[in-house]
Amino acid sequence: MSTTPTNTEGTDYARTPRTTPTRYKDRATWEREAIHAILDDAYLCHLGFVVDGAPVVLPTVFARVGSRLYVHGSTGSRPLRGAADDQGLQVCLTVTHVDALVLTKSAFNHSVNFRSVVAHGTAYQVTDPEELDVALAAIVDQVVPGRSGEIRPANPKELAATAVLRLELDEVSAKTRSDGAADDPADADLPYWSGTVPVSTAYGAPEAHDPNVPLPAHMRRYPR
């Protein structure tokens, strides 16, 4: 299997019925750069699929390489073993950032400012050793940029226990909300507070497990 991601031409991903929302269509985009930016600002995703007729959703880490996603898993996971078959595993992968709580004078108009991506497709387990090296390094660096070059590579036993799924970004869209509070005109004079509460992820200072090893350069970006 080639390690070169596909679907790298054009500025937009193709629209499909599954990637076209039925509500708030103005918040959706298929623009490649916007979708990649949302994905690159995350490392946690939720992977949905069906097992024995029942839906399953698993949280896991991922990385983007071009127009391809690599998703971390375990070879001992029963559902993920299905991705090793020739037909692959039908999945829906989602990524969501919460940027603000939007509070209004009525409960009905409360909302959340967010950035999200939903991708549909067939995931396949990565078996090519070269591609697996690329995928694992990308996943490590997605969580902590620069980390893959500062650690021991996985040994054969660890690789045997690790599964990585490949999902091409062919059927994908993003949806965002970045508006302020919108009170109904009839509520304007009510004595209730309305506005937004920004939400962000905070990292503390690194805490060394081995005090004899100095803090590497790639870790000096924390806290951020």
Residue frames relative to the residue before (quaternion, step in Angstrom):
aa qw qx qy qz dx dy dz
M 1.0000 0.0000 0.0000 0.0000 0.00 0.00 0.00
S 0.4612 -0.6890 0.4859 0.2766 3.55 -0.86 0.95
T 0.3642 -0.7229 0.5434 0.2226 3.56 -1.11 0.70
T 0.5252 0.6285 -0.4113 0.4000 3.59 1.27 0.08
P 0.4012 -0.7245 0.4979 0.2574 3.64 -0.57 1.08
T 0.3491 -0.7298 0.5539 0.1965 3.53 -1.18 0.67
N 0.7573 0.4024 -0.2665 0.4400 3.56 -1.38 -0.14
T 0.3592 0.7539 -0.4776 0.2731 3.59 0.85 0.96
E 0.5880 0.5823 -0.3748 0.4180 3.60 1.23 0.02
G 0.7680 0.3733 -0.2629 0.4492 3.54 -1.23 0.49
T 0.4853 -0.6793 0.4802 0.2692 3.52 -1.28 0.33
D 0.7603 0.2949 -0.1697 0.5533 3.61 1.20 -0.38
Y 0.4086 -0.6328 0.5878 0.2949 3.51 -1.28 0.49
A 0.5802 -0.6040 0.4196 0.3501 3.57 -1.13 0.66
R 0.3967 -0.6975 0.5444 0.2445 3.55 -1.06 0.78
T 0.0390 -0.7725 0.6338 0.0089 3.55 -1.08 0.82
P 0.6760 -0.4725 0.3461 0.4472 3.61 -1.18 0.23
R 0.6855 0.4911 -0.2998 0.4461 3.60 0.99 -0.76
T 0.7367 0.3867 -0.2389 0.5007 3.61 1.13 -0.46
T 0.5961 0.5316 -0.3675 0.4765 3.58 1.27 0.24
P 0.3179 -0.7813 0.4990 0.1986 3.63 -0.36 1.15
T 0.4262 -0.6894 0.5254 0.2587 3.54 -1.20 0.54
R 0.7544 0.2589 -0.1705 0.5786 3.61 1.24 -0.34
Y 0.8429 0.1005 -0.1092 0.5171 3.57 -1.15 0.74
K 0.0437 0.8403 -0.5358 0.0692 3.56 0.78 1.04
D 0.6025 0.5807 -0.3600 0.4126 3.58 1.14 -0.54
R 0.6442 0.5165 -0.3233 0.4623 3.60 1.21 -0.30
A 0.6112 0.5767 -0.3430 0.4198 3.59 1.24 -0.21
T 0.0010 -0.7735 0.6335 0.0206 3.53 -1.24 0.53
W 0.2312 -0.7450 0.6114 0.1329 3.52 -1.25 0.65
E 0.3769 0.7513 -0.4618 0.2834 3.55 1.32 0.23
R 0.5132 -0.7053 0.4053 0.2737 3.54 -0.65 1.20
E 0.6844 0.4987 -0.3007 0.4388 3.59 0.81 -0.98
A 0.6557 0.5111 -0.3116 0.4602 3.58 0.98 -0.83
I 0.6520 0.5074 -0.3117 0.4694 3.58 0.98 -0.83
H 0.6630 0.5017 -0.3099 0.4612 3.57 0.90 -0.89
A 0.6334 0.5417 -0.3392 0.4362 3.61 0.98 -0.77
I 0.6503 0.5006 -0.3163 0.4759 3.59 0.97 -0.80
L 0.6640 0.4983 -0.3042 0.4672 3.58 0.93 -0.87
D 0.6978 0.4925 -0.2833 0.4363 3.58 0.89 -0.91
D 0.6527 0.4999 -0.3083 0.4785 3.57 1.23 -0.35
A 0.7015 0.4008 -0.2464 0.5352 3.60 1.30 0.18
Y 0.1213 -0.7649 0.6157 0.1452 3.52 -1.36 0.11
L 0.6598 0.4484 -0.3046 0.5204 3.58 1.28 -0.13
C 0.0092 0.7813 -0.6237 0.0206 3.56 -0.91 0.94
H 0.3068 -0.6947 0.6022 0.2460 3.53 -1.36 0.06
L 0.1771 -0.7990 0.5731 0.0418 3.53 -0.74 1.17
G 0.1020 -0.8159 0.5689 0.0116 3.55 -0.62 1.20
F 0.1320 0.7612 -0.6253 0.1101 3.56 -1.09 0.78
V 0.4454 -0.6802 0.5175 0.2667 3.57 -1.30 0.13
V 0.0390 -0.7792 0.6256 -0.0045 3.56 -0.96 0.95
D 0.8398 -0.0562 -0.0062 0.5399 3.57 -0.70 1.11
G 0.7318 -0.4558 0.2286 0.4522 3.55 0.96 0.89
A 0.6847 0.4468 -0.2850 0.5004 3.61 1.26 0.00
P 0.4787 -0.6785 0.4711 0.2975 3.61 -0.98 0.77
V 0.0780 -0.7620 0.6421 0.0294 3.54 -1.18 0.75
V 0.0396 -0.7767 0.6284 0.0173 3.59 -1.01 0.83
L 0.0735 -0.8141 0.5760 -0.0105 3.56 -0.69 1.15
P 0.3300 -0.7002 0.5868 0.2377 3.60 -1.01 0.75
T 0.1579 0.7785 -0.5951 0.1222 3.58 -0.97 0.81
V 0.5098 -0.6329 0.4783 0.3328 3.57 -1.28 0.11
F 0.1039 -0.7951 0.5974 0.0076 3.53 -1.20 0.60
A 0.1280 -0.7544 0.6303 0.1308 3.53 -1.38 0.05
R 0.3157 -0.7180 0.5847 0.2072 3.54 -1.24 0.54
V 0.0028 -0.7463 0.6656 -0.0006 3.53 -1.05 0.88
G 0.8009 -0.0846 0.0069 0.5928 3.57 -0.20 1.26
S 0.7242 -0.3465 0.2943 0.5185 3.57 -0.76 -1.05
R 0.5676 0.5433 -0.3909 0.4794 3.52 1.03 0.89
L 0.2131 -0.7554 0.6056 0.1314 3.56 -1.06 0.81
Y 0.1636 -0.7415 0.6421 0.1056 3.53 -1.16 0.75
V 0.1270 -0.8133 0.5678 0.0042 3.55 -0.72 1.14
H 0.3843 -0.7500 0.5000 0.1995 3.56 -0.80 1.05
G 0.1140 0.7846 -0.6039 0.0817 3.54 -1.08 0.76
S 0.4715 -0.6463 0.5182 0.3025 3.54 -1.32 -0.27
T 0.4961 -0.6514 0.4796 0.3155 3.59 -1.02 0.74
G 0.6385 0.5273 -0.3310 0.4524 3.60 1.22 -0.30
S 0.5280 0.6311 -0.4126 0.3908 3.59 1.27 -0.07
R 0.4564 -0.7193 0.4526 0.2635 3.58 -0.59 1.13
P 0.7057 0.4492 -0.3113 0.4508 3.67 0.73 -0.85
L 0.6726 0.5040 -0.3140 0.4416 3.58 0.96 -0.80
R 0.5444 0.5988 -0.4131 0.4176 3.59 1.18 -0.35
G 0.5784 0.5969 -0.3716 0.4136 3.58 1.17 -0.50
A 0.6165 0.5608 -0.3449 0.4318 3.57 1.17 -0.53
A 0.5894 0.5779 -0.3686 0.4276 3.58 1.25 -0.25
D 0.5686 0.5920 -0.3863 0.4206 3.60 1.23 -0.30
D 0.6697 -0.5183 0.3531 0.3976 3.55 -1.25 0.42
Q 0.6913 0.4798 -0.2918 0.4547 3.59 1.04 -0.70
G 0.4064 -0.7380 0.4602 0.2798 3.60 1.24 -0.21
L 0.4739 -0.6490 0.5221 0.2858 3.54 -1.34 -0.22
Q 0.3631 -0.7233 0.5477 0.2121 3.57 -0.75 1.05
V 0.0290 0.8277 -0.5541 0.0842 3.57 -0.62 1.14
C 0.1563 -0.7019 0.6757 0.1623 3.48 -1.46 0.19
L 0.0978 -0.8109 0.5769 0.0105 3.57 -0.63 1.16
T 0.0677 -0.8117 0.5802 0.0054 3.57 -0.90 0.94
V 0.0820 -0.7494 0.6557 0.0418 3.53 -1.24 0.69
T 0.0049 0.8150 -0.5780 0.0413 3.59 -0.86 0.94
H 0.1191 -0.7372 0.6609 0.0745 3.54 -1.12 0.85
V 0.2085 -0.7331 0.6315 0.1426 3.58 -1.03 0.83
D 0.1642 -0.8317 0.5285 0.0454 3.59 -0.57 1.19
A 0.8034 -0.0841 0.0628 0.5861 3.60 1.12 -0.50
L 0.3642 -0.6489 0.6139 0.2633 3.50 -1.33 0.48
V 0.1840 -0.7822 0.5900 0.0795 3.57 -0.85 0.98
L 0.0477 -0.8313 0.5518 -0.0464 3.56 -0.37 1.32
T 0.0936 -0.8047 0.5863 0.0039 3.53 -0.82 1.05
K 0.6759 -0.5125 0.3551 0.3928 3.55 -1.32 0.11
S 0.7268 0.2916 -0.2203 0.5815 3.56 1.31 -0.13
A 0.5707 -0.6014 0.4340 0.3525 3.57 -1.09 0.68
F 0.6217 0.5924 -0.3386 0.3846 3.58 1.01 -0.83
N 0.7514 0.4130 -0.2100 0.4698 3.59 0.99 -0.83
H 0.3890 0.6970 -0.5039 0.3300 3.61 1.21 0.15
S 0.0331 0.8020 -0.5945 0.0467 3.58 -1.08 0.68
V 0.3375 -0.6935 0.5922 0.2331 3.53 -1.37 -0.20
N 0.3061 -0.6978 0.6080 0.2230 3.56 -1.03 0.76
F 0.0626 0.8250 -0.5458 0.1325 3.55 -0.70 1.08
R 0.1672 -0.7038 0.6692 0.1698 3.51 -1.47 0.13
S 0.0643 0.8226 -0.5586 0.0847 3.58 -0.72 1.00
V 0.1458 -0.7485 0.6406 0.0903 3.52 -1.32 0.52
V 0.0729 -0.7616 0.6428 0.0386 3.54 -1.09 0.82
A 0.0352 -0.8008 0.5975 -0.0215 3.57 -0.78 1.07
H 0.1527 -0.7703 0.6154 0.0677 3.56 -0.99 0.94
G 0.3702 0.7422 -0.5197 0.2049 3.55 -1.14 0.49
T 0.5508 -0.5753 0.4875 0.3576 3.51 -1.37 -0.27
A 0.2115 -0.7851 0.5745 0.0940 3.55 -0.71 1.12
Y 0.1261 -0.7792 0.6118 0.0512 3.54 -1.10 0.81
Q 0.4784 -0.6552 0.4964 0.3090 3.54 -1.07 0.70
V 0.4103 -0.7002 0.5336 0.2381 3.56 -0.98 0.93
T 0.0557 -0.8212 0.5678 -0.0071 3.57 -0.71 1.10
D 0.5711 0.5863 -0.3887 0.4230 3.60 1.16 -0.44
P 0.4825 -0.7061 0.4280 0.2924 3.65 -0.63 1.06
E 0.6562 0.5124 -0.3218 0.4509 3.59 0.95 -0.81
E 0.6731 0.4794 -0.2963 0.4788 3.56 0.92 -0.87
L 0.6230 0.5451 -0.3406 0.4458 3.57 1.05 -0.75
D 0.6250 0.5272 -0.3365 0.4672 3.59 1.02 -0.75
V 0.6513 0.5091 -0.3091 0.4703 3.58 0.96 -0.90
A 0.6799 0.5105 -0.2897 0.4394 3.57 0.89 -0.97
L 0.6851 0.4837 -0.2968 0.4567 3.60 0.83 -0.93
A 0.6398 0.5078 -0.3305 0.4728 3.60 0.99 -0.77
A 0.6516 0.5181 -0.3166 0.4547 3.58 0.98 -0.83
I 0.6499 0.5133 -0.3241 0.4573 3.60 0.97 -0.82
V 0.6434 0.5102 -0.3229 0.4706 3.60 0.95 -0.86
D 0.7122 0.4574 -0.2609 0.4642 3.59 0.87 -0.94
Q 0.5617 0.5791 -0.3966 0.4380 3.60 1.17 -0.41
V 0.6851 0.4595 -0.2754 0.4936 3.58 1.06 -0.77
V 0.7859 0.0084 0.0341 0.6174 3.58 0.86 -1.00
P 0.3297 -0.7777 0.4955 0.2027 3.63 -0.14 1.21
G 0.8084 0.2555 -0.2146 0.4848 3.54 -0.92 0.99
R 0.4983 0.7018 -0.4043 0.3093 3.57 1.26 -0.19
S 0.6346 0.5877 -0.3539 0.3559 3.60 0.90 -0.83
G 0.6909 0.4781 -0.2836 0.4622 3.59 1.12 -0.56
E 0.7007 0.4577 -0.2496 0.4870 3.58 1.31 -0.10
I 0.6874 0.4416 -0.2759 0.5063 3.61 1.22 0.34
R 0.5979 -0.5417 0.4394 0.3949 3.55 -1.30 0.27
P 0.4587 -0.6689 0.5018 0.3006 3.61 -0.90 0.85
A 0.6230 -0.5435 0.4084 0.3869 3.55 -1.24 0.44
N 0.3477 -0.7225 0.5569 0.2170 3.56 -1.06 0.77
P 0.7299 -0.4448 0.2679 0.4445 3.65 -1.19 0.27
K 0.6423 0.5218 -0.3347 0.4507 3.62 0.97 -0.77
E 0.6705 0.4906 -0.2943 0.4724 3.57 0.97 -0.86
L 0.6408 0.5201 -0.3240 0.4624 3.58 1.00 -0.77
A 0.6405 0.5356 -0.3250 0.4443 3.58 1.05 -0.73
A 0.7059 0.4444 -0.2575 0.4877 3.58 1.17 -0.53
T 0.6761 0.4973 -0.2693 0.4723 3.57 1.30 -0.23
A 0.1066 -0.7690 0.6276 0.0586 3.54 -0.97 0.90
V 0.0837 -0.7614 0.6408 0.0517 3.55 -1.10 0.77
L 0.2203 -0.7742 0.5833 0.1089 3.54 -0.87 1.01
R 0.2597 -0.7401 0.6042 0.1406 3.54 -1.17 0.75
L 0.0149 0.7824 -0.6216 0.0337 3.57 -0.88 0.99
E 0.3065 -0.7516 0.5570 0.1760 3.56 -0.65 1.10
L 0.3843 -0.7075 0.5461 0.2314 3.55 -1.03 0.85
D 0.1731 0.7911 -0.5607 0.1724 3.55 0.26 1.30
E 0.7822 0.1896 -0.0748 0.5887 3.57 0.99 -0.88
V 0.3342 0.7511 -0.4672 0.3254 3.54 0.21 1.33
S 0.0353 0.7755 -0.6302 0.0137 3.55 -1.19 0.59
A 0.2911 -0.7263 0.5929 0.1900 3.53 -1.33 0.30
K 0.0877 -0.7675 0.6324 0.0573 3.52 -1.26 0.49
T 0.0140 -0.8152 0.5781 -0.0319 3.58 -0.90 0.93
R 0.0737 -0.7287 0.6728 0.1042 3.50 -1.39 0.34
S 0.0491 0.8093 -0.5811 0.0704 3.58 -0.82 1.00
D 0.4049 0.7361 -0.4453 0.3097 3.56 1.17 0.62
G 0.5264 -0.6117 0.4848 0.3372 3.53 -1.33 0.23
A 0.7107 -0.4037 0.3377 0.4667 3.53 -1.32 -0.23
A 0.1218 -0.7887 0.6013 0.0400 3.57 -1.03 0.83
D 0.1229 -0.8112 0.5707 0.0343 3.52 -0.10 1.31
D 0.5188 -0.5983 0.5013 0.3487 3.55 -1.12 0.60
P 0.5890 -0.5914 0.4039 0.3744 3.63 -0.98 0.73
A 0.6515 0.5284 -0.3220 0.4389 3.57 1.03 -0.74
D 0.6864 0.4759 -0.2818 0.4723 3.60 1.22 -0.41
A 0.3998 0.7786 -0.4394 0.2023 3.59 1.25 -0.25
D 0.7623 0.3793 -0.2069 0.4819 3.61 0.93 -0.80
L 0.4450 0.6867 -0.4676 0.3343 3.60 1.22 0.11
P 0.4642 -0.7251 0.4425 0.2509 3.63 -0.97 0.83
Y 0.4585 0.6688 -0.4568 0.3659 3.58 0.94 0.88
W 0.4889 -0.6740 0.4737 0.2869 3.55 -1.02 0.84
S 0.0106 0.7717 -0.6358 -0.0051 3.56 -1.13 0.70
G 0.3327 0.7229 -0.5539 0.2448 3.54 -1.15 0.64
T 0.5145 -0.6321 0.4777 0.3281 3.56 -1.25 -0.35
V 0.2159 -0.7363 0.6284 0.1281 3.54 -1.27 0.58
P 0.3262 -0.7631 0.5177 0.2080 3.64 -0.33 1.16
V 0.1572 -0.7690 0.6158 0.0678 3.56 -1.12 0.78
S 0.1028 0.7852 -0.6051 0.0816 3.58 -0.91 0.90
T 0.4613 -0.6502 0.5276 0.2933 3.55 -1.31 0.37
A 0.1378 -0.7975 0.5851 0.0510 3.58 -0.84 1.01
Y 0.1825 -0.7721 0.6018 0.0916 3.56 -1.03 0.87
G 0.3653 -0.7237 0.5428 0.2196 3.56 -0.97 0.84
A 0.6672 -0.4777 0.3772 0.4295 3.54 -1.32 0.10
P 0.5532 -0.6207 0.4335 0.3476 3.63 -0.98 0.77
E 0.1947 -0.7642 0.6079 0.0924 3.56 -1.07 0.85
A 0.3574 -0.7877 0.4663 0.1851 3.58 -0.38 1.24
H 0.3402 -0.7024 0.5878 0.2130 3.54 -1.10 0.79
D 0.7559 0.2043 -0.1154 0.6112 3.58 1.09 -0.78
P 0.2811 -0.8096 0.4891 0.1624 3.62 -0.18 1.22
N 0.6020 0.5826 -0.3587 0.4117 3.60 1.23 -0.26
V 0.6612 0.4644 -0.3021 0.5058 3.61 1.28 -0.21
P 0.3849 -0.7410 0.4956 0.2389 3.63 -0.62 1.05
L 0.5994 -0.5697 0.4257 0.3673 3.54 -1.22 0.54
P 0.3543 -0.7521 0.5083 0.2246 3.63 -0.64 1.04
A 0.6884 -0.5149 0.3287 0.3910 3.54 -1.24 0.52
H 0.6754 0.5141 -0.3196 0.4213 3.60 0.92 -0.85
M 0.6627 0.4942 -0.3089 0.4703 3.62 1.24 -0.30
R 0.5572 0.6445 -0.3859 0.3539 3.59 1.22 -0.22
R 0.5222 0.6237 -0.4147 0.4078 3.57 1.29 0.06
Y 0.6404 0.4858 -0.3233 0.4994 3.58 1.30 -0.13
P 0.5246 -0.2085 -0.8248 0.0316 1.58 -1.99 1.49
R 0.1593 -0.7830 0.5962 0.0777 3.51 -1.22 0.55
